[in-house]
Amino acid sequence: MSEIITDKLTGKTAAGNVTITDGSVTFKLQDGVAKFAYGYNQQSGTRFGYSAGASSSYNLNVSSFTDSSTGRLFVNATNAFATTQYIPATDIMAGNNTNNIDSLSTASILKFTTKDADSNTDLDELSFAHVIGDLA
């Protein structure tokens, strides 16, 4: 088995063109890497170690949060995406609730809404998301 130890990967043809081959399929490495991730507690109490109004120390590409209203969280990206055609994956840590990205999100402000899946009402919760896409 071989091992590569490096601090930096740069494409030979173009800096951002590092490819991986998996069987007969070749794709760009950066296409499958999360460029943005957050964890934030909008609740009034501590949940899973997150105190009220606090974020994870493991946020990626996040400059700040705006608790817009009940169940509404705006997350500002440190480095904007190239477009709004990114792929978000979201999750929350409570029962049957949902955390969805809003269609009004921009390349630099990602807007999330947390809802109770039974009643469809907005609620404050501990939410998480990561996003894959090209940065500007």
C-alpha positions, 0 to 999 in steps of 0.5 A: 500500500502506498502513502502520500504525505502532503500539505497541498494538492494542486492540479497539473493542468489547472490549479483547481483540477485534481481528479480521482478515479473510482473504478471507471469513473473520474471526477474532480476532487473538489466537487465532492468536498464540503465547502461550508458547514455549521452547527447552531443552537437557536433554542433557549437551553443547552442541547448536546453541549451547545449552549443557547445562541451558540455555534459549533467551534467546528464551523467551516467557511462561516463568518457569522450568524443572524438569528432572524426569527423563530426557526429562521437562521441566516448563515454568512459565508466567509467565502461566497459560492460561485452561484446558488447552484450548490448542494445542501445537506441539512439535519437537526437534532430533535424528533421529527423536525426539519431544517431546510435551506430557503430558496431566497439564499444567496451565494454568500448568505445561506438562509435556513428554516427549521420546522416541526414536521407534524404541524409545519410551524417554525421552531428554534432548534439545534440545526446542522448543515453542510454544503457542496459547491464551487466557491467564487 
